[in-house]
Amino acid sequence: MHENNYSFILPEGLIETIQSTLKENGKISYTKRNKPTKDGINLLHKYLYIPHLLLQNKIFKSDSYEKTGVAINFTLIKNILSLSSEETKAIVDYYIEVGIIELVNSYIFLSLGSKENKCRTYRFTNEWNNVKVYNYQCPTDSTFIKRLIETDYSKKPISSKSPATKANDDIVDYQLKVFNESVGLHQSVYKYFTNKYSVSVDELMDGDIKVDINDYIFYSIIRKDFKITRPDGDSRIYSPLTSIKREHRKYITLNGKQLIGLDVVGCQMLLSSIAVENYFTNTYDGVELPDDMVYYRQLAEAGMLYEKLAEAEVKTSLLTKDRTAYKQRLYKGFFFSKNSKRLNKIQQAFKSLFPSVFDTIVNIKASNEYNSWAITLQKVESVLMLDLISKQLIDKGIQFLNLHDGLYFSTIEDLKVGEEILINCFKDNGGVNVRTKIEQYDEPFEFIEEGKDKNVIWFESMANVKLVNHYFKVADTYFNVKKLTRKEDSKGSKSKKLTKKEFLKLYEEKKAVEQEIENKEVKVVSMLEYNDMIFKSKYIYNQFRKIEELGFQLDPGKIDQYNIYDFNEEWEFHFGSEYNSAIINKHTRMSASYGGYRQYPIEEFVPDIISLIKEEQLLLQSIATK
């Protein structure tokens, strides 16, 4: 670990982009020697903190990052940055405006006292989602970085922590110690890195090279530059191991040996049985468990819950064909969905088999929010796997690594000790019998990157293109080739699943539109060079282009750099943002506009322009400023 430094994980090219914008806007002050002042450097690092936060989550909590994005708590962030709410929001808005991050979801929830709060989640846009990343070593003379180091989690004095927090830290500290002292990588990984990035092993260990985002976990282990966290006493541990793909675990070593995994068969169903019985017992003290609740536990212990559900739902063929897909059907359709009066098929099947279990889960969701059930399951897992089982392993001096509901060891002897502790702990503290399975790996000869997706192979063949990533943007649409989905950013629409035929047709249509835009831009560039025109916003070009399609033109000599076009002595046209432009009478200030709450598209606004200006001829030209 680099104890004396504080580093940010950043996408390549981000610092240059931010510096250029802040300098242009006059937000960073410079000395006479054209170097940023201390205040300017501080502000730059405050801007860098948010993308660093997103990348940390993308790398070390990839599952939640892909599903929901990263929650940015403005109260917490503004305190870290020592900025006002408006200044903090301005930073986030800047990243959205320049197309670096995007809003994923906006949730409204009730806190204590029924106060309404908003939680927004963000992630990188497709253009920035998969660029190379590197460790940016922050200068320690920056007051902002000094404060980050002083308030860093590992720097807090143990004496100030409550017993619960201290116990939480014990597990984190242990895992951090094992990763630093005993975890390594197979030699094939070093060979892969040195060949791919044309560096020596020494440069790989000590240098800050730019690596693909998918390689960063291994890179962090090589450099011993990572964080291991457990956000609170009820949550899981997040470490480099939890972020590595299943097929890549064979490259991790513990004390120079490949990992040997110990998993609980059907762990999530067992945890759900424990959670349901605990809730029922605490709610109805002294009342015997309902028969269907006991039957639910017996099926969970035998690993037959999915079979009974599929049989009741008449979906046995789906379970046989793809067991994982059927599990997700249960999770999405009932476990982790909102309560609803109208039951879907999986809910109907579940309720018919286990009515009291169904009602208990519904009640747990209704007690707070629908994700209360997910939190309850995670809490049960956390208590068993971390607070009880892991603590006993540490006390016995057994080296191991946590992976949510699994454990990894370096020897069979250690694994057998862990297996006995695990079985007894689930029985004594959860009241369930568990079955375990052992996962061992073959010795790898070379490091193999993730295989190319079949949809990517199909698309590259049909579209005659070579993809860098499995997602990209064409015109106003994001394409995800792996999932065969599209998302139109201009409309803020959600991703939509398409058939292969629909996907390819839409891609070809958007590609044709993009080519047409490029041709117009080339034409406009030459005309603008002739007229020495300057435009500030890409939105203006899009507006001009759409009006141009309706047969109107503007005189480029009458459009100034402030985006106001004077038609004549009476009328002026203000080109604002994508949804905020107006035609205004200079004398009466009468106007016709689109935007605001009604969000009129340009096509609906142009007829108003026609009626107001009547026969005025417009020559529209523009350029999308990069």
C-alpha positions, 0 to 999 in steps of 0.5 A: 500500500502507498501509505504516505500518498493519497491517490484517485482512480481516474479515467484517462483524459479526465484531468485535461478535460476539467482543467480546460473547462475550469480555465476557460470559465475562469474558475481556476486562478493562475500565477504569473508563471502560468501555474495553478494557485493553491486554491485552483489546485484545491478546486481541481481535486474537489472536482476529481473526487466525484469521478474517483468515487464513481470509479471506486464503486464501479471497480469494487462494487460492480454488481450494485454499480451496474444495477443501480448506479452510485448514490451521491449523498449531497449532505455527505459530499458537500461536507467532504468537499467543504462546499455549499449545496449549490457549489456541490450540485454545480460540480455534478451538473458540470459532469452531466452537462459535458457528458461524463456522468449521467443520472440513473435513478432518483428515489424519494424516501421517508426518513425519521419524522416522515421527512421526504428525502431524495437520493439520486444515483449516477454512473459514467456515460457510455463514452467514459464508461470503459476508457483506461484508468490509472492511479493519480497521486495527489499532491500532499501539499493540497489542503483538501487532500491533507484533510482526506488523509486525516479523515481517512477510515484507517486513520481514525483512532480505535478508542473513539469507536463503539464496540459494534464498530470496532468488531466491524473493523476487526474483520476488515483489518484482518482481510486487509492484512491477509491481502497485503501479506499473503494474497498474490497472483499466478505468474500468467497474470504478470506475463499478461500485463507485461505483454499487453502494456509493454512494461517490465515487472518493476514498472508494473509494480511501481509505476502508474500505468494506464490500464483497461477498467477490466484489468484494474482489480488485478493491477490493484493487487499487484501494486497492493493499492486497494481498499477493503470496506464494510460500509456498516455492521449489517453489510457485506465486505467488499474486497478485490476478490468480491469484484473479480469475475468467477472465471478469474478466481483461479488466478488468485493465490493465498500463500502461493497456492490457488484458492479452494472455495467453500460454498453453502448450497442454496444459501439465499433460500436458507437465509430467507428461511432463517429471516422469515422464522426470526420475524415470525417468532419475534412477532408472535411470541410463543406461537408455533411455526405454521406448517408451510413455513416448516415445509419451506425450511425443509425444501431449502435445506434439501435444495428443492425450493426452485423445483417446487416453485417451477412445478407450481408455476408450470415452468419446469422446462425453464428451470431445467434449461437455465437454473440461474434464469429461474432464480432471477425470475424469483428474485426480480418477480417477488423477493426484490420487487415492490409489493403489489395487489395484483400478483404475477405468476411467480408470486401466485405460485409462491403464495399457493405453496407457502402462504405464511412465508409469502405474507411474512415477506410482504409484511417485512417489505411493507414495514419500511420500503420494499428493499427492506427484505433485501436488507434483512437477508443481507443482515442475516448473511452478515451476522452468520458469515462475518460476525460469527463464522469469520471471528471463529476462524480468526480466533483459530488462526486460520487464513481465509478470504471472505466472498459474501456467502462463501469462504476461500482457503489455501489448503484442504485442511484449513477448509475442513476446519472452516466447514465444521465451523460453518455447519455448526454456526448455521445450525446453532444460530440459524436453526437450519442444516446446510449442505456445502460444496468445494470448488477447486481450480485447475492450474492455469497455463496462461491468463485468458481474458473474458471470452467475447460475447456471442451477440458481439460476434454476431453484430461485428459480422453483420455490421462489418465493424470491429467493436472496442467495447460492447456498447457505443453511441450512434447519433442520439442512441446508445447501443448495448450489443451484449444485451441487445438494448437501446437507449435514446439519450435525447428523450431520457428513455429507459433501455429497451430490449430489441430482437437481433433484426430490430437492433441491426435495423435501428443501428443502420438507420442511426448510422445513416443519420449520423453520416448525414450530420457529419456531411452537413458539419463538413459543409457548415465548417467551411461556411463558418470558416468563411464567415468567421463564426463562433458557437458555444453549444452543440445544442444550437447545431441540433436546433439549426439542423432540425429547422433546416429540415423544414426548409428555413435558413438563417443568414450566418452573418447575423448570428453573434457568439451570444446565440442571438439572431436579430431578424430585423428591428422587431424580432430576435431569436434566442438560441438557448439550451436543448429545451429552452429557446424563444422568438421575442418581440424587441418592443412588446417582449411578446414571445413564443418559446418551447421548453420549461415544464411543457418540454416542447420539441423543436418541431412543435415550436417552429410553426410558431416562428413561422406564424410570427415572422411570416415570410422572413427567410432564414439561412441556418448554419452551425457547427457542433463545438467539440 
